Amino acid sequence: MHQVSPKTDAALVGDLLCGGEAIAEFLFGDRKFRRKVYNLVEAARLPTFRLGNSIYARKSVLLDWIAAQEKSQTQSLFRAR
């Protein structure tokens, strides 16, 4: 089995979001948007993963995904001109 150092373990726990409410609060600033998160997950439009019945996301992956979305949109705008 893979050994995880306490330092790595703490970094992983700090980067992990568990459940639609936590993901909604991170992305939208309010847990009330959890339904929106579940809809995005169902449509495979949000980088998440499942462990059992729970959804999880890494903050670092979400931030990278947002940056990629912004870059893609910006490039599309410049191509349209």
DSSP file (Angstrom, degrees, kcal/mol; ACC not computed):
  #  RESIDUE AA STRUCTURE BP1 BP2  ACC     N-H-->O    O-->H-N    N-H-->O    O-->H-N    TCO  KAPPA ALPHA  PHI   PSI    X-CA   Y-CA   Z-CA
    1    1 A M              0   0    0      0, 0.0     2,-0.2     0, 0.0     0, 0.0   0.000 360.0 360.0 360.0 146.2    0.0    0.0    0.0
    2    2 A H        -     0   0    0      1,-0.1     2,-0.4     2,-0.0     0, 0.0  -0.485 360.0-138.0 -71.4 129.9    1.2    3.5   -0.8
    3    3 A Q        -     0   0    0     -2,-0.2     2,-0.5     0, 0.0    -1,-0.1  -0.751  13.9-159.4 -89.7 134.0    2.6    5.4    2.2
    4    4 A V        -     0   0    0     -2,-0.4    -2,-0.0     4,-0.0     0, 0.0  -0.957  15.4-130.4-114.9 128.8    1.6    9.1    2.5
    5    5 A S     >  -     0   0    0     -2,-0.5     4,-3.0     1,-0.1     5,-0.2  -0.398  24.2-114.0 -73.1 154.4    3.7   11.4    4.7
    6    6 A P  H  > S+     0   0    0      0, 0.0     4,-2.2     0, 0.0     5,-0.2   0.857 118.4  53.4 -56.1 -35.3    1.9   13.6    7.2
    7    7 A K  H  > S+     0   0    0      2,-0.2     4,-1.8     1,-0.2     5,-0.1   0.930 112.4  42.9 -66.2 -45.5    2.9   16.7    5.3
    8    8 A T  H  > S+     0   0    0      1,-0.2     4,-2.4     2,-0.2    -1,-0.2   0.900 112.6  54.4 -65.1 -41.7    1.3   15.3    2.0
    9    9 A D  H  X S+     0   0    0     -4,-3.0     4,-2.3     1,-0.2    -2,-0.2   0.905 108.0  48.4 -59.8 -44.1   -1.7   14.0    3.9
   10   10 A A  H  X S+     0   0    0     -4,-2.2     4,-2.0     1,-0.2    -1,-0.2   0.884 111.1  50.8 -65.1 -38.9   -2.4   17.5    5.4
   11   11 A A  H  X S+     0   0    0     -4,-1.8     4,-1.0     2,-0.2    -2,-0.2   0.898 110.4  49.9 -65.8 -39.9   -2.0   19.1    1.9
   12   12 A L  H >X S+     0   0    0     -4,-2.4     4,-0.9     1,-0.2     3,-0.6   0.927 110.4  49.0 -63.8 -46.2   -4.5   16.6    0.4
   13   13 A V  H >< S+     0   0    0     -4,-2.3     3,-0.5     1,-0.2    -1,-0.2   0.886 110.4  51.4 -63.1 -39.0   -7.1   17.2    3.1
   14   14 A G  H 3< S+     0   0    0     -4,-2.0    -1,-0.2     1,-0.2    -2,-0.2   0.714 112.2  47.3 -69.5 -20.7   -6.8   21.0    2.7
   15   15 A D  H << S+     0   0    0     -4,-1.0    44,-3.4    -3,-0.6     2,-0.4   0.568  94.5  93.7 -95.4 -11.8   -7.3   20.6   -1.1
   16   16 A L  E <<  -A   58   0A   0     -4,-0.9     2,-0.5    -3,-0.5    42,-0.2  -0.686  52.8-164.9 -95.2 133.5  -10.3   18.3   -1.0
   17   17 A L  E     -A   57   0A   0     40,-3.3    40,-1.8    -2,-0.4     2,-0.6  -0.958   9.4-157.0-112.0 131.3  -14.0   19.4   -1.0
   18   18 A C  E     -A   56   0A   0     -2,-0.5     4,-0.5    38,-0.2    38,-0.2  -0.935  51.8  -1.0-115.2 118.0  -16.6   16.8    0.0
   19   19 A G  S  > S-     0   0    0     36,-3.3     4,-2.1    -2,-0.6     5,-0.2   0.079  84.4 -78.2  94.1 157.7  -20.2   17.1   -1.2
   20   20 A G  H  > S+     0   0    0      1,-0.2     4,-2.6     2,-0.2     5,-0.2   0.829 124.5  55.9 -61.7 -35.5  -22.2   19.5   -3.3
   21   21 A E  H  > S+     0   0    0      2,-0.2     4,-2.4     1,-0.2    -1,-0.2   0.926 109.2  45.2 -66.2 -44.5  -22.5   22.1   -0.5
   22   22 A A  H  > S+     0   0    0     -4,-0.5     4,-2.0     2,-0.2    -2,-0.2   0.903 115.3  47.8 -66.0 -40.6  -18.8   22.4    0.0
   23   23 A I  H  X S+     0   0    0     -4,-2.1     4,-2.7     2,-0.2     5,-0.3   0.909 111.9  50.5 -65.9 -42.0  -18.2   22.6   -3.7
   24   24 A A  H  X>S+     0   0    0     -4,-2.6     4,-3.1     1,-0.2     6,-0.9   0.905 109.7  50.1 -62.5 -42.5  -21.0   25.2   -4.2
   25   25 A E  H  X5S+     0   0    0     -4,-2.4     4,-1.2     4,-0.2    -1,-0.2   0.906 113.3  46.4 -63.9 -40.4  -19.5   27.3   -1.4
   26   26 A F  H  <5S+     0   0    0     -4,-2.0    -2,-0.2    -5,-0.2    -1,-0.2   0.928 123.4  32.9 -66.5 -45.5  -16.1   27.2   -3.0
   27   27 A L  H  <5S+     0   0    0     -4,-2.7    -2,-0.2    -5,-0.1    -3,-0.2   0.902 136.1  19.3 -79.7 -43.2  -17.3   28.0   -6.5
   28   28 A F  H  <5S-     0   0    0     -4,-3.1    -3,-0.2    -5,-0.3    -2,-0.2   0.454  97.4-116.9-114.1  -4.1  -20.3   30.3   -5.9
   29   29 A G  S  <<S+     0   0    0     -4,-1.2     2,-0.3    -5,-0.6    -4,-0.2   0.512  88.5  72.5  82.2   4.0  -19.7   31.6   -2.4
   30   30 A D  S >  S-     0   0    0     -6,-0.9     3,-1.4     1,-0.1    -2,-0.2  -0.968  70.2-140.6-155.1 134.7  -22.9   30.0   -1.0
   31   31 A R  G >  S+     0   0    0     -2,-0.3     3,-1.6     1,-0.3    -7,-0.1   0.680  94.0  80.4 -66.8 -18.0  -24.0   26.5   -0.1
   32   32 A K  G >  S+     0   0    0      1,-0.3     3,-0.5     2,-0.1    -1,-0.3   0.672  80.7  68.0 -66.0 -13.7  -27.5   27.2   -1.5
   33   33 A F  G <>  +     0   0    0     -3,-1.4     4,-1.7     1,-0.2     3,-0.4   0.193  63.9 111.4 -88.8  17.2  -26.1   26.6   -5.0
   34   34 A R  H <> S+     0   0    0     -3,-1.6     4,-2.6     1,-0.2    -1,-0.2   0.850  71.9  58.3 -59.7 -35.2  -25.5   22.9   -4.3
   35   35 A R  H <> S+     0   0    0     -3,-0.5     4,-2.3     1,-0.2    -1,-0.2   0.894 104.0  51.9 -61.7 -39.4  -28.3   21.9   -6.8
   36   36 A K  H  > S+     0   0    0     -3,-0.4     4,-2.4     2,-0.2    -1,-0.2   0.904 109.2  50.5 -62.3 -41.8  -26.4   23.8   -9.5
   37   37 A V  H  X S+     0   0    0     -4,-1.7     4,-2.6     2,-0.2    -2,-0.2   0.941 109.5  49.7 -60.8 -48.2  -23.3   21.7   -8.6
   38   38 A Y  H  X S+     0   0    0     -4,-2.6     4,-2.5     1,-0.2    -2,-0.2   0.889 110.8  50.3 -60.5 -39.0  -25.2   18.5   -8.8
   39   39 A N  H  X S+     0   0    0     -4,-2.3     4,-1.8     2,-0.2    -1,-0.2   0.911 111.5  47.8 -65.0 -42.2  -26.6   19.5  -12.2
   40   40 A L  H  <>S+     0   0    0     -4,-2.4     5,-3.1     2,-0.2     6,-0.5   0.886 112.5  49.2 -65.3 -39.0  -23.1   20.3  -13.5
   41   41 A V  H ><5S+     0   0    0     -4,-2.6     3,-1.6     3,-0.2    -2,-0.2   0.928 109.7  51.3 -64.8 -45.3  -21.8   17.0  -12.1
   42   42 A E  H 3<5S+     0   0    0     -4,-2.5    -1,-0.2     1,-0.3    -2,-0.2   0.851 111.4  47.6 -61.0 -35.4  -24.6   15.0  -13.7
   43   43 A A  T 3<5S-     0   0    0     -4,-1.8    -1,-0.3    -5,-0.2    -2,-0.2   0.368 113.1-121.0 -86.6   4.8  -23.9   16.7  -17.1
   44   44 A A  T < 5S+     0   0    0     -3,-1.6    -3,-0.2    -4,-0.1    -2,-0.1   0.866  77.1 125.8  57.4  39.8  -20.2   16.0  -16.7
   45   45 A R      < +     0   0    0     -5,-3.1    -4,-0.2    -6,-0.1    -1,-0.1   0.270  58.4  61.0-108.6   8.4  -19.4   19.7  -16.9
   46   46 A L  S    S-     0   0    0     -6,-0.5     2,-1.3    -5,-0.2    -1,-0.1  -1.000  87.1-116.7-138.5 132.6  -17.5   19.9  -13.6
   47   47 A P        +     0   0    0      0, 0.0    11,-0.3     0, 0.0     2,-0.3  -0.543  63.5 130.2 -75.2  96.5  -14.2   18.1  -12.7
   48   48 A T        -     0   0    0     -2,-1.3     2,-0.3     9,-0.1     9,-0.2  -0.807  39.8-150.1-134.1 173.8  -15.3   15.9   -9.8
   49   49 A F  E     -B   56   0A   0      7,-2.4     7,-3.1    -2,-0.3     2,-0.4  -0.967  14.2-125.5-145.2 162.4  -15.0   12.3   -8.8
   50   50 A R  E     -B   55   0A   0     -2,-0.3     2,-0.4     5,-0.2     5,-0.2  -0.875  14.3-173.8-113.6 141.5  -17.1   10.0   -6.7
   51   51 A L  E >  S-B   54   0A   0      3,-2.1     3,-1.6    -2,-0.4     2,-0.3  -0.936  77.3 -45.8-126.6 106.2  -16.3    7.8   -3.7
   52   52 A G  T 3  S-     0   0    0     -2,-0.4    -2,-0.0     1,-0.2     0, 0.0  -0.558 122.4 -24.5  67.0-129.8  -19.3    5.8   -3.0
   53   53 A N  T 3  S+     0   0    0     -2,-0.3     2,-0.3    -3,-0.1    -1,-0.2   0.439 119.5  93.2 -93.2  -1.5  -22.4    8.1   -3.2
   54   54 A S  E <   - B   0  51A   0     -3,-1.6    -3,-2.1   -35,-0.1     2,-0.4  -0.685  66.3-138.4 -97.2 146.3  -20.5   11.2   -2.4
   55   55 A I  E     - B   0  50A   0     -2,-0.3   -36,-3.3    -5,-0.2     2,-0.3  -0.811  21.8-174.0-100.9 145.6  -19.0   13.7   -4.8
   56   56 A Y  E     -AB  18  49A   0     -7,-3.1    -7,-2.4    -2,-0.4     2,-0.3  -0.929   7.8-177.4-133.3 156.1  -15.5   15.2   -4.3
   57   57 A A  E     -A   17   0A   0    -40,-1.8   -40,-3.3    -2,-0.3     2,-0.5  -0.984  24.8-125.6-148.9 152.4  -13.4   17.8   -6.0
   58   58 A R  E  >  -A   16   0A   0    -11,-0.3     4,-2.4    -2,-0.3   -42,-0.2  -0.856  14.4-140.7 -97.6 134.7  -10.0   19.2   -5.5
   59   59 A K  H  > S+     0   0    0    -44,-3.4     4,-2.6    -2,-0.5     5,-0.2   0.913 104.1  53.1 -57.8 -43.1   -9.8   23.0   -5.1
   60   60 A S  H  > S+     0   0    0    -45,-0.3     4,-2.1     1,-0.2    -1,-0.2   0.884 109.6  47.5 -62.8 -39.3   -6.6   23.0   -7.1
   61   61 A V  H  > S+     0   0    0      2,-0.2     4,-2.6     1,-0.2    -1,-0.2   0.907 111.7  50.4 -68.5 -41.8   -8.2   21.1  -10.0
   62   62 A L  H  X S+     0   0    0     -4,-2.4     4,-2.6     2,-0.2    -2,-0.2   0.913 110.7  49.3 -62.2 -42.4  -11.3   23.4   -9.9
   63   63 A L  H  X S+     0   0    0     -4,-2.6     4,-2.2     2,-0.2    -1,-0.2   0.904 112.4  47.7 -64.6 -40.8   -9.0   26.5  -10.1
   64   64 A D  H  X S+     0   0    0     -4,-2.1     4,-2.2     2,-0.2    -2,-0.2   0.902 111.9  50.7 -63.8 -40.9   -7.1   25.0  -13.0
   65   65 A W  H  X S+     0   0    0     -4,-2.6     4,-2.3     2,-0.2    -2,-0.2   0.906 109.7  49.8 -63.6 -42.8  -10.3   24.2  -14.7
   66   66 A I  H  X S+     0   0    0     -4,-2.6     4,-2.6     2,-0.2    -1,-0.2   0.925 110.2  50.5 -62.1 -44.7  -11.7   27.7  -14.2
   67   67 A A  H  X S+     0   0    0     -4,-2.2     4,-2.4     1,-0.2    -2,-0.2   0.900 110.7  49.4 -60.6 -41.0   -8.4   29.2  -15.6
   68   68 A A  H  X S+     0   0    0     -4,-2.2     4,-2.4     2,-0.2    -1,-0.2   0.885 110.3  50.7 -65.7 -38.6   -8.7   26.9  -18.7
   69   69 A Q  H  X S+     0   0    0     -4,-2.3     4,-2.4     2,-0.2    -2,-0.2   0.920 111.5  47.9 -64.1 -43.5  -12.4   27.9  -19.2
   70   70 A E  H  X S+     0   0    0     -4,-2.6     4,-2.5     2,-0.2    -2,-0.2   0.919 112.3  49.0 -62.9 -43.7  -11.4   31.6  -19.0
   71   71 A K  H  X S+     0   0    0     -4,-2.4     4,-2.5     1,-0.2    -2,-0.2   0.912 111.3  49.7 -62.6 -43.4   -8.5   31.1  -21.5
   72   72 A S  H  X S+     0   0    0     -4,-2.4     4,-2.0     1,-0.2    -1,-0.2   0.911 112.6  46.7 -62.5 -44.0  -10.8   29.2  -23.9
   73   73 A Q  H  X S+     0   0    0     -4,-2.4     4,-2.0     2,-0.2    -2,-0.2   0.893 111.7  50.9 -66.5 -40.1  -13.4   32.0  -23.8
   74   74 A T  H  X S+     0   0    0     -4,-2.5     4,-1.9     1,-0.2    -2,-0.2   0.913 110.4  49.0 -64.3 -43.1  -10.8   34.7  -24.2
   75   75 A Q  H  X S+     0   0    0     -4,-2.5     4,-1.9     1,-0.2    -1,-0.2   0.882 109.5  52.9 -64.4 -37.7   -9.3   33.0  -27.2
   76   76 A S  H  X S+     0   0    0     -4,-2.0     4,-1.6     1,-0.2    -1,-0.2   0.884 107.3  52.0 -63.3 -39.1  -12.8   32.5  -28.7
   77   77 A L  H  X S+     0   0    0     -4,-2.0     4,-0.7     1,-0.2    -1,-0.2   0.903 110.2  47.9 -65.5 -41.1  -13.5   36.2  -28.4
   78   78 A F  H  < S+     0   0    0     -4,-1.9     3,-0.4     1,-0.2    -1,-0.2   0.849 110.1  52.2 -69.9 -33.2  -10.3   37.2  -30.1
   79   79 A R  H  < S+     0   0    0     -4,-1.9    -1,-0.2     1,-0.2    -2,-0.2   0.828 104.2  58.0 -69.8 -31.3  -11.0   34.8  -33.0
   80   80 A A  H  <        0   0    0     -4,-1.6    -1,-0.2     1,-0.2    -2,-0.2   0.721 360.0 360.0 -72.3 -21.3  -14.4   36.2  -33.5
   81   81 A R     <        0   0    0     -4,-0.7    -1,-0.2    -3,-0.4    -2,-0.1   0.461 360.0 360.0 -79.4 360.0  -13.1   39.7  -34.1
